[in-house]
Amino acid sequence: QAHLVESGGGLVQPGGSLRLSCAASGFAFSAYAMSWYRQAPGKEREFIATISGSGVTNYAGSAKGRFTISRDNGKATVHLQMNNLKPGDTAVYYCKAPGRLLWGQGTQVTVSS
């Protein structure tokens, strides 16, 4: 009964910010690494960032310096803070629990004037 639900996407102007959330349930959240991916139309799904159960982070080069992954084990939630957004960031953003082979349904982020 493991489950992931993303939220926080929307329309934002270039240079703006969004904070995505992923709520987890049905498994021992604090024991698992969590990741964010994105997929733009016509492109393959792309890794963004991961965070271990203890808070150690790893980022794709394109995300480093603009995006920050974090987690709240008490609330079983992982976040992605996205700053200085660009039109190329437009995509559906997905939360993943790799150890459970589990994906959320995705949330749309559109960066446009």
C-alpha positions, -999 to 999 in steps of 0.1 A, spaced: 0 0 0 30 23 -5 19 56 -20 35 89 -32 15 121 -40 32 152 -55 19 188 -52 30 224 -56 33 226 -94 19 254 -115 26 283 -138 55 306 -129 74 334 -148 111 330 -157 132 338 -126 104 328 -102 104 300 -76 82 270 -67 84 245 -39 72 210 -47 61 185 -21 58 148 -21 38 131 6 47 94 13 26 67 30 25 30 35 62 24 41 90 32 65 98 66 49 128 75 71 147 44 60 145 51 23 163 75 -1 139 98 -21 145 113 -55 130 139 -79 129 135 -116 113 155 -145 100 147 -180 94 173 -207 73 166 -238 92 144 -262 121 139 -239 133 111 -216 127 112 -178 156 131 -162 171 127 -128 172 159 -107 182 151 -71 182 125 -44 184 126 -6 192 96 17 173 87 47 198 106 68 198 137 47 228 133 24 221 149 -10 232 145 -46 222 167 -76 223 166 -113 247 192 -127 218 212 -142 201 214 -108 230 223 -86 228 259 -74 192 264 -82 173 234 -68 174 221 -32 160 188 -21 150 183 16 130 159 37 109 159 69 109 124 82 84 133 109 59 143 82 71 117 57 75 144 31 102 153 6 104 188 -10 121 203 -40 128 241 -38 133 255 -73 147 290 -77 155 311 -107 133 290 -129 139 290 -167 116 280 -196 137 248 -200 125 237 -166 90 232 -179 81 195 -173 61 171 -152 80 166 -120 79 132 -103 88 119 -69 104 85 -66 113 60 -38 139 40 -56 141 13 -29 104 6 -34 103 9 -72 76 35 -65 67 67 -84 42 94 -77 17 107 -103 36 138 -112 29 176 -109 31 200 -139 56 229 -138 53 255 -165 78 284 -168 66 310 -192 60 347 -197 
